[in-house]
Amino acid sequence: QVQLVEPGGGLVQTGDSLRLSCAASGRAVSDYNMGWFRQAPGKEREFVSSILWTGGATEYAESVKGRFTNSRDNAKNTVYLQMNSLKPEDKGVYYCAASVRGRGAYYRDHVGSYDYWGQGTQVTVSS
């Protein structure tokens, strides 16, 4: 079983950049396809981005395309979410999640496709 920890959140201003990281322990992160989700107050958890275990084939929500970049360093057992040109609507708790390779049906933007979750990190963007 993998444990996921996400340091890197914080308070930034509109237009700023922030990089989130997701450090895995207990298992190799290369055993998992990884996703990032976020949840704003009073709203459901929504998909932000995913990346396959190989490091390729990233996907992004329309709202973050061109601004966010998802990457991974399997040697460091870490996944990153670089967030540029942040907007107030990007505010929320950001979660990284791991989906076991070969689990069967894997819908990258579905919460139910992920088996393990980090505790989340708060991102606040002031206008």
URVENWO-V62824 format. One record per backbone hydrogen bond with DSSP energy under -1.0 kcal/mol. CO is the residue of the C=O (numbers start at 1). NH is the residue of the N-H. If there is no record, write none. Layout:
BEGIN
[[CO NH] [CO NH]]
END
This chain:
BEGIN
[[3 25] [5 23] [7 21] [10 124] [12 126] [13 16] [16 86] [18 83] [20 81] [22 79] [23 5] [25 3] [28 31] [29 32] [31 101] [33 99] [34 51] [35 97] [36 48] [36 49] [37 95] [38 46] [39 93] [40 43] [46 38] [48 61] [49 36] [50 59] [51 34] [52 55] [56 52] [59 50] [61 64] [61 65] [64 67] [64 68] [67 84] [69 82] [71 80] [73 78] [77 24] [78 73] [79 22] [80 71] [81 20] [82 69] [83 18] [86 15] [87 90] [88 91] [92 123] [93 39] [94 121] [95 37] [96 118] [97 35] [98 115] [98 116] [99 33] [100 103] [107 110] [110 113] [111 114] [116 98] [121 94] [122 10] [123 92] [124 12] [126 14]]
END
